Amino acid sequence: MKTLLLHFLLVFYFAVHAIAQPLNLTKEEKEFISTHPKITISMMQDYTPFTFIEDGKPVGFEHDLLELISEKSGLTFEKVMGSWSMVLNSFMDNKVDMISSISYTKERAAFTLFTTSYYDIPIIIFVRDDFGKYDGLQSLKGKKVGITKDIFYQEELQNLGIFDLKPYTSLLELTKDVSLGKIDAAVENLTAINYLIKKYAYTNIRLADEFKVSNKTIEDLRFGVHSTEPLLASILQKSLDAISKDEKNKLVNKWIGSIKQYGDQHIELSERETAYIDSKVIQYCIDPNWLPFEGLNEKGEHSGMSSDFYKLFEKILSAKFNLVKTSSWSQSIEYLKEKKCDISSVIMETPERKKNFNFTDSYLEIPLVIANKVDDTFINEMTDLKGKKIGITKDYGFVETLKEKYPFLNIVEINNIDEGLDKVKEGEIFAYIDALASIGHEFQTKYFGELKIAGQLSETLQLRVAVRNDDEVLLNVMQKAVNSIPAEMYRDILNKWTSIKYERGIDYSLVWKVVTGVTFLFILIIYWNRKITKANELLLEAQKDIEEKNEKLERLATIDNLTNLFNRRKLEELLQLEINRCERFNCNFSLTMLDIDHFKEVNDTYGHQIGDKILKEIANILSNSIRKTDFVGRFGGEEFIIVCFEAQKEEIIKVIENIRIDIENHNFEIVGSKTVSFGISIFKNGDTIESMIKRADSALYEAKETGRNKVVLHIE
């Protein structure tokens, strides 16, 4: 009886602690909530999987966590997204009420009230595969090391003084530069970098060691509140305390999964999911002809990346999978619709497919490229394909996207990649579009010297697991499996299938011909070696001279000689990059055009030398007044352009108004005071450089016409 009672009490205890607890708010805390209908919070825009932007919406672990806090407390949140540096500065400048993703430090405690940590992540040193042996911090001596700008351990790393520290505002750029070898190492948290390694297939990055800084080996993620708002801090802490273990686990399973390297471990499934896996063999379909992603080999067996992913899924889920063979990708899609298959693991989500299937998050992102004949032209932009026949495999997900975005394309649907490339080779179609990995795989075995990769699309293949739409349990299970793919195993799979080599039969008569040719070449090499050594010395001198001249040319090409600001050409280049970025990530920025009032009178009265002096002084004021994240350039004559990133309308106007006042109050030598008029336009979808400049110019004209020395904003 006692044993039964004890068992009951234990069950009751764990049941109570597994469910959400009600908040016990004080009268003052309730009044605070009623008088503060919206709390502003600054959050990172690229800190996957905790907080990032996808399809124009802020998503991630922290956003779901805020929803739970809202449900429990009644607080509502208005989110301000940006890079970590912008997020931290926005909080420190009291522009927002609170901040997420902040780690505790003594320095920050002077102005911040912290909640307890809602997630702890190891800090890791990441290097390229070719880094060599890592043996402590001395291995990084003299090396370039990347970190997130204004991260809590930045100052401590700088004080070490043993390596060249490079702060980044973008985690993606940081990870990419490690992969490309632009930096030697990165110090960052494990989860965020692992996510990017998986998503963008950075197969040459490895974990070197855990990093200990300030006696911490973890990045402890907390919410921070201004020290003047103890009630808000108390409400947030009580809300976090009221989140049950089950609710927390659900968030972790959805967004993070395990960050361990598996070995013999497995994913933690719910009782319902475990019963499902134990009682069912999961039927799956593949594309039988899409290597290296997936296909059937000569024996009719499943081969390719997805084969290895399924083996991994079997291991970490303790599940059974069975391949349902099909003759084509189109048939695989039909089988999935007809529920003859339960899942397909390497598939792109489209609006049409969402009608029939559910999808996990993307776990593999691959560039799309264009292949054509070696003697055909390269493709600089999609309009180069206008009027030409372009092959794409039938029922591939990106067909819908390309038809919608590029209606001028003459798309010919092909049965498979082999047929597509053969038609290009025979001249029946001009080009064929597919994933870089699959076209590269085909080029290794065929078409050498006949076809080439002629261009890359801005679109990418975002590959997911598709699950039949009547099976929610299986969707949750596969999402956990995708979240939990260990980075090392993921990298090994990609390396295995993107660097395939094929052995060919040996023609020994050809070998003797090669040996004879090599012998003759060897004699020639000895003869020319002395001449080449001397020529190399001359080349090194010439190369040094060329590099110096190139630096000067680069400066001439991008910098205005009078003001030392960016020139018009560089401004337009930077603007186009920013437009492209904001179209993809749904960010915002503003373009401000300014013009010196009555500047012609200065030149006419005092001469052009004095006019040039005023231009230089105004350029200095602009350079010193803009934020570190913004840029300014001379557009021409007395016109300048300022570009402000990730700022709300009111903030932009405030920045520009302060600049206007600084110029108005400045005492110019000989001339005295001068004023400037400003016109602002803010980026909106569909904008081009020309449309933004046109709106800013129109606003500037209005400022001039209505009295000058003012700031005017044109939205439309």
N, C-alpha and C positions, 0 to 999 in steps of 0.2 A: 504493500500500500504506500509506504514511504517512497519507494522507488518510483511508483507511478505518479505520486504527487510531485516529486522532484522533477520528473520528466515533463510534467504539465507546466511547472513553473519555468523551466528552461525554455520550453516552446513559447510560453507567453512572453518571456523577457525578450527573446529574439524577434518575436512577431511585433512587439511594441517598437523595438528599435529599428525595424525594417520599414516601418511606415512613417509618413511625415508627421511631425509634431506641430501642434498649433502654436502660434506666436503669443507670447504673453507681453503685450506692449503696454508701456506706461501711458498715462494721460497725455504727457508732453509729447511722446512719440506719435501718438494718434493725431494730435493737433498738428505736428510737423507734416505728417502725410497729407492731411486735409488742406494745409496752406501751401504745400509744394506739389502741385499736380504733375509737374514734369521735372525729372532730374536729368541734367545733361552729363553725359559720360564720354570721355575721349577713349577711343579704342583703335588698335592697329588694323591696317587694311590688308596686310600680307603675312599674318602670323598664323599660318596654317598649323594644325587644324583647330586652333583656339578661336581666332577671329580673322576673317578674310572676306573678300568680296567674290561672289560667284554669280554669274548671270545678272550682274548689276545689283545684287542684294547682299547685305552683310549677313554672314552665316558663320557657324562654328560652335564649339563647346561653350564659349563664354556667352554667346547670344542665347543659347538654350538655357544656360544657367540664369541669366537675367530674367527670362520668362518665368522660371520657377520662383525667383525672388518676387517678381511682380504678383504672381498668383497668391503667394503667402502673405505679402506685406501690403499690397495695394499701391506700391510705388510704380510709376511709369517712367520709362527712360527714353531720352532723345540722344541718339548716338552721333558722335562726331568722329569720322574715320580719317586716319592719316598714317604716316610713317611713325616709328617709335619716337624719334626726335621731336616731331611735330606734336605728337600726343602728350609727351612729357612736358614740353614747353607750354602747351595750351593749358595743362593743369597747373603748372607753376605760376602762370600769369593770371590765374583765377578766371579764365575764360569758360571753364566748365566746372561742374560741381564735384565730379569724381573721375577716377581713372581705373582702367583694368590692366591686367598683365604686369603689375608693378611688384618688384621684389623689395624686401625690407633691407634698408641700410640705416646706419645711425644718422647719416647726413640727411636722408629723406625724412627721418622721424621728426626732424626739427619743424617740418611744415605739413606733415602727413599723419593722419590716423589710419592705421592698417587694420584690415580684417585678418583673420587667420588665413593660412594658405588654402586655396581650393584645388591646387594641383602642384606637385613637385616634379621637376624634370632634371635628369642628370645634365651637367655641362660637359661637353665633349670636344676634343680636338679632332677635326676632320682634315685629312690630307688626300692627295692623289695617290693612285696605286704606285706611281713611279717615284714617290718621295724617298724611298729607302727606309732603313730602320729608324724608328722613332724611339729615342731613349731619353725622355724627359725634356724639360724646357730648353736645355742647351742645344737640342736638335733644331730648334727654331732660331738660333742665333744668326742674326743678319738676314733672316727671311722676311718675306712679306706676309703678314698675318691679318686676316679680315675679321671684323667684329661688327655687331649692330651699333650704330652711332648712339651715344649716350646710354649704353647698357650699364648696369650698376657696377661692373668691374672694369670699365674702360680706363679710369684714372690709375687703378692699381697696375694694369698691364702696361700703361705708358711709363709708370715709375720704374718698372723693371729695366727698361731701356736696353733690352737685348735684341729686339726685333723691330722691323718697320711696320707700325700699326696702321691699318687702313680701315676707317669707319665707313659703314654702308648704311644707307637709308632703306634699302630693299633687300630682304632675305633671299629673294630669287636671284638678284644680281650677285650677291655674295656667293651663293652656291654655284652659280654658273661660272664665276671667275675662278673658283677652286678647280672645277672640272676642266676649264680651258687653260689652266696653268698661269693665269694672270696674277694670282697670289699663290703662296705655297701652302697655306693652311687657313682654317677658320676655327674660331672658338665660339660655339653656339650650343643651344640646347638640343638634345637628341631628337625629340619628337618633331620639331619644326623642320629640321634639315632632312631627317628620314622621309618625311612626307614629300618634300621637294625632290629628293633622290628618286623616289618611286614614281612620282607624277611625271617628271621630265626625263626619266631614263638616264640619269647621270651614273653610268655604270663604272666609272673610273674613280669614284670617291670612296674612301674607307675610313673607319674609325681608328684613330691612332691611340687615344688614351682618354681616360676621364680627367677632367681639369678641376683642380682645387684652387679656389680663390676666396680671399677673406674668410678662410676656414670653412668655406661652403663648397660642396660639390654638386649643389642643386640650384636650379632657378626656381624660387618659390613664388608662384603666381598668386597675387592677392588683389583685392580692391583697395584703392586708396581714396581717402576723403580729406578735405582741408581740415586742419587742426581746429578751425573755428566752428566746425559742424559736428559736435559729438553725438547729437541725436541721430543724424543720418548714419554715422558709423555704427551706432548701437543697433539701429533697425536692420542694417545690412548684416551685421554679425548674427543677430537673432534669426534672420531669414536663412543664412547659411547653416546655422546649427539645426534648423528645423527640417533641412533636406535629409531625407532618409537614405540609408545605405543603398536601397534598391534604386532610388531615383538617381543617385550619384553613379551607380554602376551602369545604369542605362545610358547616361551621358558619355561615360568612358567607353562603353562598348560601341556606341554610335560613332564617336569622333576620333577615338584614340586607339582602342584595342590595346594589346600588350606591346610594350616597347622592349621586351626581352628577346634575345635570340633563342629560338625555341628548344633545340635539342630534343628531349623527349617530352616536353611540356605540351599542354593542349589549351585550347580556348575554353574559357569558362562559359558554359551554356546554361540556360534556364532548364528547369525540369521538363517543361513542355518541349523545348528544343531538343533536349537530350533524348526524350522518348521518340520524337519525330525521327531523329537521325538513326536511332537503334532499330526502328521498324521499317525503314524505307531505303531502297536503292535509288539514288538520284540519277535520272536519265538525262544525258546531255548530248547536244548536237554541236558540230563544228563546221567550219568551211573546209571541205576536203582538199582544196587547192589554194592555200594562202600562206605558204611558208615564207619566212621563218616563224610567223605567228602560230599557224596551225595547218595541219594537212594530214593526208594518209601517205605512208611510205610505200615502198615496193611490195611489202608484205600485207598491205592494207591495215597497218597498225597506226594508231594515233601518234603523230609526231609534231614537234615544234614547241614554241614557248608555252602554249596553253596546256600541252601534255604535262609539262613539268609543274605548271601551276595547279593542275588537277591532282597530281601526286602529292603536292604540298597540302592542298585542301583536305585530301583524304587523311593525311597524317595528323594535322592539327585539329581536325574536327572529329577524327575517328569515324569517318563516314565512308559509305560505299558509293562509287560512281560507275555508271555503265554508259559506254559510247553507243549512241544510235547512229549508224552509218547512213549517210546520204550521198547522192551523186553530185550535188552542187550546193552553193551557198543559198540559192533561191529555194531549193527544197528544204534546207535546214530551217530557213525562216518560216516556211509553211508548216513544218513539223512542230515548231515552237508555238505557232498560232493554234494548231490543232491539238496541242497538249500531248503530242507523242514524245516531246522532249520537255523536261522541266526547266532546263537552263541552257544558256550559251554564254561562254565566259569572255569572249573577245569580240565585243559588239559595240556599235556606236548608238547612242540615244538620239532619236528623232521624234518630232511631234506625232508622226504617223505611227511609229512603233510604240509610243507611250499609250496608244489606245488599246494595245494588246498585251504589252509586257510591263513589268516593273523593273527598275534598274537600281543597282548599287551605285555608290559614288565612283567616279572615274579613278582608275588606278594605274593607267598607262596612257601617256600622251605622246603621239608620234607625228613628226612632220609629214605633210603631203607634198609630193614632188611630181614634176612633169618629165616624162621620158620621150625623146624623139631621136631621129637619126643623127649620126655624128656630123653630117654635112649640112644639117638644117640649122636655122638660127636659134640663138638662146632666147629665152622668154624673160623679159624684164618686168612686164606687167600683164594682167589677164587680157587686156584689150589686144595684145599681140596675137591672141588665139581666135580673134573674131573672124568668122567666115571659114574656119578650118574644122575638120572633123576630129573630135576629141573622144577617145575611148575611156570608159569607166565600167568596171564590173557591175553587172546587173544586181540590183537590190543592196548595193553598198550604201550605208547610211548617209555618206556625204554627198550622194547624188542629189538628194532633195535640197541640201544646203546650197550646192553650186548652182543648181537650176534657178533657185530663188534669187541668189545674190548676183549671178552673172547670166541673165536671160539671153544674152547674145551668143552664148556658147552653143555650138552644134554638137550635142552630146550623143555618142553612139554607145549603147549599152552592150557590153561584151560578156560572154559566159564566164571567163576566168582570166587571170593575169597572163598565162601563156598565150592564149588566143589574142589578147590585147597587144602584147609586145610583138607577136608575129605579124599582126596587121600593120603595126608601125614599120617594122622591118621591110615588109612587102610594099609599103606606100599606100595601103588602102585607107589608113587614117594618118593624120599628121602627128598626133601625140597620144600618150596614154598617161592617166593620172592614178597614182596609188601611193601607199605608204612608203617612206624612204627605205625602211628595213626590208620590205618585200621586193621592191624593185632592185635594191642592192643585192639581195639574195639571188635573184634571177641573173643579174649581171655576172655573178661569180661563175656560173656554169654555162651561160649562153650569151650571145649578143656582144661578146667582147670585140671592140673595134667597130661595131655596127651601130650601137645605140649609146646615148649618153643621157645623163640627168641635165635637163636644159633650164630648169627653174624650180622655185619653191613657192608654194601657196602660203598666204597668211593664215589660212585655216589649218587646223591640226585634227588628227584622229584622237578623240578622247574615248578610250576603250573602257567598257564596264562589263559587269555580269548582268545579263538579262534573265529575269525569272518570270515564269507564267503568272498572269495577273490574279489568279485565284489562290495563290499560296503565299500568304503573308509570313508564315513561320519560316519557310525556306528563304524568303527575301532577307529576313533578319539574320538568319544563320550565315548566309553568303556575305552580308555586309560586315559581320564580325570577322569572317575569314579574310576579306579584302583589307579591313583595317589592320589585321594582325600579320600581314606578310612581313617577315623580318627583312630589314634592308639588305643584310648580307646575302640572304638566299635570293632575294629579288635581283640583286646585282649579278649574282652568279648565273641566274637563268638568262638574263639579258646578254651577258658576256658570251655565254655558251652559244646562243643562237644568232648573235649579230657578228660573230667572227668565225663562221664556218669555213673550213678549208676542205676541198675535195681532192683526193688522190686520183691521178690518171694513170693509165697503162704506160709503160716505158718503151720507147722506140730506140733500141740500142744503136742502130745505124745513125740515128740523129745525134746520139750522145757523142760518137766519134767525130762527127762534123763540128759539134759544139766545142769539143776539146781542142781540135785543130785551130778553130777560130780564136779560142781563148789564148792559146800559146802565142799566136801572132799578135794579138792585142797586148799581151804581157810585154813582148819585146818593144812595141811602140810606147807603152806606158813608161818603161825605164828610160827610153830616149827623151821623152817629153817631160819627165819628172823635174829635171833641173830647170827647164824653161818655165814650167808651171809654178815652181817655188818662187822664182823671181817675179813672175807675173802676179802672184798672190800678194806679194809685198806691195806692189804698185796698186793693186785693187783695194787693199785695206786703206791705203792713203786716200784713194779716190772715194771709197765708201764713206770715210769720215767726213770728207769735204762735202759729199752729197747730202749726208744727214744734217750737217749744219745748214746747208742751203735750203733743205726741205723744211727745217724748223722755221726759217725766216719766211719761206713761201707760205707755210701753214698760217703763220701770224698775219701775213699780208692778206691771205684769203679770208680770214675770219674776224680780224680786228680792225676797227676804224682807226686810222692813223692819227687823227687829231685828238679824239676823246679817249682812246684806249678802251672803248666799250666794244661789244659785238657789233659787226657791221650788218647790213641788211641781209646779205646772203646767209650768214650764220643764224640770224634771227629766224629767218624763214625755215631753215633746217631744223632748229630746235622746236619751233612751233609745230611743224609737221610731226615730229616725234611725239610731242605732247598730245596732239590730236589723236594719233594712232593709239597711244596708251589709254586715253580716256574713253575712246570708242570701245576698247576691250574690257577695261576695268570699271567703267561707269564712274570715273572720278570727275573733278571739276577744276577749272582754272580760269583766270581772267586775263584779258589783254587790254592794256591802257595805252592809248596814244596821247602824247602831249606835244604842245607847240608853244614856243616862246612868243608872248604877246608883243606886237609892234617891233619885231626883231629887225625888220628892214630899216627902220629909223636909226637903229644903232649903227648898222653898216654905212648908211648914207651920211650920218652925222659924225661918227668917230672913226670910220674906216674898218676894213675887214679884219685887221689884226686885233682890234679891240673886240670885234664880233666873235672871232675865234677864241679869244680869252674867256668870254662869257660862256661859250659852248663848253669849254673845258671845266669851268667852275660848276656849271649845272650838272655836267656828267659826274663830277666828284660828289656833289650833293646826292644825286640819284644812287650812286654806288654805295654810299654810306648810310642811306635811309631805307633801302629795301631790306627784306628779311634774307637770311642766309640761303633759304631754299628758292628764292626768286631770281630772275635774271633781267638785265636791262641792256638795251642796245640803241645805237643811233640808226634811225630809219632813213634819214636823208635830210640835208639842209639843217633846219632848226627843229626837226621832228625826232622824237625819241619814242621807244616802245618799252613798256614794263610788263612782264608776265609774272603773275602771282599764282602759286600753286595751292590747291586744297584749302581754300578759304571761303567762308560764307560771304554773302553780298555785303552785309554790314561791316565785316572785318576788312574787306577789300577797300570799301569807300573810306574807312578810317585810315588805312595805310596811305592811300593816295592823298587824302585831305591833309595828313601830317606832312607829306612831301611838299604839297602846295604851300603850306604855311612856312616851311623851312626856306623855300626859295623866296617867298614874299619878304621874309625877314632878313634875308641875306644882303649884305652891303657889297655890291660889285664895284671894283675899282674904277674910277672915272665916271662910270654910268650911274652909280648909286643903286637904286632898287629896280628890280624887274619882276614881272609876274608871268605865270604860265597857265594855260588852259588845258584841261584834261577831258578825254572821252573814254569811257569804259565799256567793253563788251564782255559777257560771260559765256563760256563754252556751252553749247547745247548740241544734242545729237544731230548729226548731219552737217555740222559746221565744217567749213574749209578755212584755210588761211585767209582767202579772199573775203569770205563772208564775215569773219570775225573782224578783219581790218575795216571792212566797209561799215559795220555797225559802230566800231570805235571812232572812225572818221566822222560819221554822221553825228555822234554824240559830241565830238570835239567841235564840229561846226556849230552845233547848238550852243555850246559853251561860249564860243567866240561871238556869236550873234546876240547873246543875251547878257553881254557885259564883260566877258573875259574874266580871267583869274578865278575860275570855278571848276568844279568837278561835276560831270554829267554822265549818267549811266543809261545805256540803251539795252533793254532786254531783247526786244524784237527787232 
